[in-house]
Amino acid sequence: MSALAAADSNDRELDIETARYLFEEIAALTPDTQGVSRPAFSQVETETLRFLEDFARGHGLEVWYDAGANANFSLPADRGAERFVVVGSHVDSVPYGGNFDGLAGVVAGLVCLVRAHRRGERFARPVHVLAMRGEESAWFGPCYIGSKALTGTLGESELKASHKGDGRTLDDHMADIGLPMDKVRAGTPLIDVSAIEAYLELHIEQGPLLVGKDIPAAVVSGIRGNFRHRKVRCIGEAGHSGAVPKAYRRDAVLAMADLLVRMDESWSTILNMGDDLVLTSGMVGTDPQIHAMSKIPEEVCFSLDIRSQSARTLDDMRRLLKAEMRQVEKERKVRFELDEEMRVEPAMCDSDLVEGLKAAMERTGQEPFVMPSGGGHDAAVFSAAGIPSAMVFVRNRNGSHNPHEAMELPDFADATDIVYEFLARHR
């Protein structure tokens, strides 16, 4: 083995051990009865950032917090750079989630900084690593909260969203950790967006494609947008389950089921036409305090999450949803009520960055592979703010948003190598 090859091998082993340490320590810091739980804008999230801060300072890196209470890291010489590349992701998780969703991107950025500092190297452009709060929608309903606050795009209705646990508003929770809420409410960016030359995010793949193709990493071409309703109400009329004939029923549950079947059939039609779409109703329920096995349900509440890479398809689905609701209301004598819509536009990754990442992937000895992202990411928010953005995926078994995420560290090292090689040479 040549001296250069031996040095590269040693770097890889050190990178893997660094990543292993960070993942294991943070998992031990943030456990739940299953997996991990790092609630957005919580003390647990703060403790995670403080742990990363201590680690980074111990490895000779600069650390500071922005106005959004997110942690930032850099090489000492790059702290005061007027313009820089951001490598970032989020540290929060869903309840009972996996340890790698979001955190892998932060750890990758730190591994790149630690490697460069160890080698005494500088990147082609100054690099700041960003560990963000509040990406997951599981806690409040809105998604990408931290990045929206940074870019001044967090809406009034999103700030009014209530926490699934304590019922307090997002505004209250953000104020608790010291964010300047007057600026957030006014839509004032909390960072100088013009100083960011590019935003890069490494993330685990949340589907099965890389596993199926036996590929450890990929460059991402674009990110699905979505529109969501956290709570849709279907209101019918209560009645005795044995005494009311079908023709006289106003069954809210069957009406909801009718609507979802209609939407599912339209989903199949859209896919057969070659368009991109996914549709999910992840929360469904009647109130057990007022409903019973022998009672026709008078109300059911459910969520809707509709995603596509096409803004036109999202607009079509919005119109279709309202049309189908009107039809079901007429046929089943019920009423639907939509809460305020939450929307994120689809985002295409910057073509120059995609080509640069493909070239970096090839230089690391990997066959370049490009794929779209089904899940949403903070990269879409930075892209919408006019910042060139791109992503790298890491192979990950068993999906995400569950305790069984199974990213392997050699795959993580392969993906991190792509990011490091890009940062080292791309101008």
URCORCOR-V304661 format. One record per residue. N is the residue number from 0. D_LAST is the distance of its C-alpha to the last C-alpha in Angstrom with 1 decimal. Layout:
n = [N;N]
d_last = [D_LAST;D_LAST]
//
This chain:
n = [0;1;2;3;4;5;6;7;8;9;10;11;12;13;14;15;16;17;18;19;20;21;22;23;24;25;26;27;28;29;30;31;32;33;34;35;36;37;38;39;40;41;42;43;44;45;46;47;48;49;50;51;52;53;54;55;56;57;58;59;60;61;62;63;64;65;66;67;68;69;70;71;72;73;74;75;76;77;78;79;80;81;82;83;84;85;86;87;88;89;90;91;92;93;94;95;96;97;98;99;100;101;102;103;104;105;106;107;108;109;110;111;112;113;114;115;116;117;118;119;120;121;122;123;124;125;126;127;128;129;130;131;132;133;134;135;136;137;138;139;140;141;142;143;144;145;146;147;148;149;150;151;152;153;154;155;156;157;158;159;160;161;162;163;164;165;166;167;168;169;170;171;172;173;174;175;176;177;178;179;180;181;182;183;184;185;186;187;188;189;190;191;192;193;194;195;196;197;198;199;200;201;202;203;204;205;206;207;208;209;210;211;212;213;214;215;216;217;218;219;220;221;222;223;224;225;226;227;228;229;230;231;232;233;234;235;236;237;238;239;240;241;242;243;244;245;246;247;248;249;250;251;252;253;254;255;256;257;258;259;260;261;262;263;264;265;266;267;268;269;270;271;272;273;274;275;276;277;278;279;280;281;282;283;284;285;286;287;288;289;290;291;292;293;294;295;296;297;298;299;300;301;302;303;304;305;306;307;308;309;310;311;312;313;314;315;316;317;318;319;320;321;322;323;324;325;326;327;328;329;330;331;332;333;334;335;336;337;338;339;340;341;342;343;344;345;346;347;348;349;350;351;352;353;354;355;356;357;358;359;360;361;362;363;364;365;366;367;368;369;370;371;372;373;374;375;376;377;378;379;380;381;382;383;384;385;386;387;388;389;390;391;392;393;394;395;396;397;398;399;400;401;402;403;404;405;406;407;408;409;410;411;412;413;414;415;416;417;418;419;420;421;422;423;424;425;426]
d_last = [31.5;29.1;28.0;24.3;25.6;27.8;25.0;22.9;26.1;26.9;23.6;24.2;27.7;26.8;24.2;27.0;29.5;27.4;26.9;30.6;31.7;29.8;30.9;34.5;34.9;33.6;35.9;38.7;38.0;38.0;40.6;42.8;45.9;43.5;39.8;38.0;38.2;35.7;36.9;34.6;35.2;37.7;38.6;37.4;33.9;34.0;35.3;32.4;29.9;32.0;32.0;28.2;28.3;30.8;28.9;25.6;27.6;29.4;26.2;25.0;22.6;22.7;24.4;25.3;26.6;25.6;28.3;28.4;29.4;26.4;25.2;21.8;20.4;17.8;17.7;20.1;17.7;15.5;18.5;18.7;15.1;15.4;12.3;10.9;10.2;13.7;15.0;18.6;21.9;25.6;28.4;31.4;33.3;36.1;39.6;40.5;36.9;34.8;32.8;29.4;28.8;26.2;26.5;24.7;21.4;22.1;23.1;20.1;17.9;20.4;20.6;16.9;17.5;20.8;19.5;16.8;19.6;22.1;20.1;19.2;15.5;12.6;9.4;5.9;6.5;10.3;11.9;15.3;17.5;20.0;23.5;25.2;28.8;30.7;29.0;32.1;34.8;37.6;38.7;38.8;38.2;35.0;31.7;28.2;30.2;27.8;24.7;27.0;28.4;25.0;24.1;27.7;28.8;31.5;34.7;38.2;39.7;37.1;38.0;41.7;41.1;43.3;42.5;44.1;45.8;47.1;46.9;45.3;42.6;38.9;39.2;41.6;39.5;36.4;38.6;40.0;36.8;36.3;33.9;34.5;36.3;37.1;33.4;32.9;36.1;35.0;31.7;29.8;26.2;26.3;22.7;20.6;18.9;17.0;15.2;13.5;10.1;10.7;13.6;13.9;17.5;19.2;22.8;25.9;27.1;30.2;31.9;33.1;30.8;28.8;32.1;33.9;31.4;31.2;27.3;25.8;22.6;21.0;18.2;19.7;20.0;21.8;24.1;27.8;29.2;32.7;35.7;38.0;41.5;42.3;46.0;47.9;51.7;54.3;57.7;60.9;64.4;65.9;68.9;71.0;69.5;72.9;74.5;72.1;72.1;68.8;69.6;69.8;66.8;63.7;61.7;58.3;56.9;58.0;56.6;53.2;53.4;54.3;51.3;48.9;50.5;50.1;46.4;46.0;47.7;45.4;42.4;43.7;44.3;40.7;39.3;41.7;40.3;36.9;35.4;33.6;35.6;36.7;39.5;40.7;43.6;43.1;45.7;49.2;52.5;55.9;57.2;59.6;61.5;62.9;62.6;64.7;65.3;68.4;66.8;65.0;61.6;61.4;57.7;54.6;51.1;47.9;44.2;42.0;38.3;37.3;33.7;32.1;28.8;30.7;31.6;34.5;35.9;35.7;37.7;40.1;40.7;41.3;44.0;45.4;45.7;47.8;49.9;50.7;51.6;54.0;55.6;56.0;57.4;60.0;61.0;61.2;62.2;59.4;56.8;53.0;51.1;47.4;45.6;42.7;39.8;36.4;33.6;29.9;28.3;26.6;22.8;20.6;17.3;14.3;14.3;10.7;10.2;13.4;12.5;9.4;12.0;14.6;12.9;12.4;16.0;17.2;15.8;17.8;20.8;21.3;22.2;19.8;21.8;21.1;23.7;24.5;25.3;29.0;28.8;27.2;24.5;23.0;19.8;22.2;23.0;19.5;18.9;22.2;21.2;18.5;15.5;13.2;14.5;14.8;17.1;18.1;21.9;24.1;27.5;30.3;34.0;36.5;34.4;33.4;35.3;37.9;38.7;38.2;34.5;33.9;30.3;30.5;28.5;27.5;26.0;24.2;22.9;21.6;19.8;18.3;17.2;15.1;13.4;13.1;11.7;9.0;8.2;8.7;6.4;3.8;0.0]
//
